[in-house]
């Protein structure tokens, strides 16, 4: 069966890539495979479902996605909310470069930035919602990432983390529900709620 792609995202990426490299001989290989149509992961489905409830209500017009990586959450987000203003933050330059091609190719509501969420000094309450899917388990300074995510958000911080040990050497933390609840309530959130997702914790913290 022929593989299908997220057509508008792939077309924008292709245009942006061609603009950037303009047939240069040393151009890197295009990464079309990131835009293949696939089933959304359960944790992604859970977060998108929550957003479907708050976007039409005007509670989410701007969103910061931390650690967008390969677009596992970001690309379904852009697919489902084509008018949402999305800022994507990642520390890896090649990830940001791919997303910049998307912006330059026509996805103008996507704003990629290379920065460290623990140190990024954007103004307080810059975004209605901050999302961090599969991010916190990678970051040594847990308090710093939580404090800055809360500082940047007006309404909600949404995150997912693994709920069980795994063999990924880059996972340096394993959080319980109580760990996450304490971190977010002690740093200024008014309440938290958890959604049940196999092998993951998905949490919505309300400011």
Helices and strands as residue ranges (DSSP letters): H 7-21, G 32-35, H 42-54, E 62-66, H 74-80, E 85-90, H 93-104, E 110-114, E 127-133, G 136-138, H 142-152, E 153-162, H 177-186, E 191-197, E 200-206
